[in-house]
Amino acid sequence: MQIGNHHLAFSRVEQLYRDECRLSVYNQLDAFCDCISMNLCDISRNSKLSDDVKEALSSMIFAASRCGELPELHSLRDLFKQHFGQAFDRINVELLPGKRLIDSMFLLSCRN
């Protein structure tokens, strides 16, 4: 910045911010995957699921519908759609008021 490269410095800061957001999203997705894998028995038996598991399932479906950079998410979404049905998938892709989903950083990280 001292030699007048403000534009370059700001560009690097913006990229660092986007990278930090992306890392945060990947950490959230990892936590959701852990939650789902720890509760696979309950999910497969159609047992009553905790709010944490429901949030993880919803967030993974939502993430798969919004970001193409992780094709594995699409495979998971297809499995969930087969298990829970088309209506479950559709509800979790829609942005409804008051719905807890992966936070808005996800959308930012996938666009940049």
N, C-alpha and C positions, 0 to 999 in steps of 0.2 A: 504494500500500500504506500510505502514511503516514496517509491519511484513512479507513482501515478497509475499503477495497474489495479485501480479500484474495481473495474469491471471483472477482471480475472479473479480477484479475491472474493467478490460477492458470488460469482459463479461457483467457486469452490465451496463456499459456505452453504449455498443452496444444495449442491450435490451431497455434501456431508449430511445435511438435514434429511434429504430424501433417503439416503442410505441408512440413517439412524431409524427413520420411520419404517423402512422395509425390514430391518433387523427386528424391530419391536413386533411387527406383524408376524414374522417367522417364529418368534418366540411364543406369541399367542397361539399360532397354529400348532406348534409343538405341544403346548400345554393341552390344547383341545384333543390332539391325537392321543396323548397319554391318558386323558380322562376317558376317552372312548375305548381305548384298549383295555383299561382296567375294569371297564364295565361291560365288556362284550357278552358275558354270560347273561346278564340282565337284559341287554339289548336283544340278543338272539331269542330269549324266552318271552319277549314282549312283556316283561315285568314292568311294574310301576317304576319309572325313571326319575331320578332326582333332578332338581332344577339345573344343577351343574352339567349333568349329562345332556339334558335337553338343550341347554345353551351351546354345548360343544357340538352337538349334531346340527343344530340350526346354523351355527356360525360356519361350520365346514361346508354346508350346502350353499350358504350365502357366498362364501369365499369362492367356491367353485364356479358360481354363476357370474362372478365379477372379474375374475383374474385367470387369464389363460396361460400364465407362465409356469404353472405347476399342474401338468396334466394328470398327476396322481389324484388331485382333488376331484377331477371329473370322474375318475374310476370310482372313488368313494361315493360321490354323489349318485352315480348309477346304482351302486349297491344299496345305498339307503333308499333310493326310489323303489327298487325291487322289494325291499323289506317292508317299508312303511307306506308305500303307495304314492301315486302321482299327486294327490291332494297335499300330503305332507311336504313334498318337494316344492310345490307351488307356493304354499303358505310361507315357507322359509326363504324363498327367493324374493318375495315382496317386502318392501320396506313399510311396515305398519307402525303407527304411532305407539310409543311406549315399549317397543320390542327391543330386548337386549340382544345385541349382536356384536360381532367383532367391530371395534370402533372405527371411526372415519379415517384413521390413518391408513387403513387397508386400501381404501379407494385411492388415496393419494399415492401410495407406494406402487400400485399397479398401473397407474397412468404415467409414471415417470420412469 
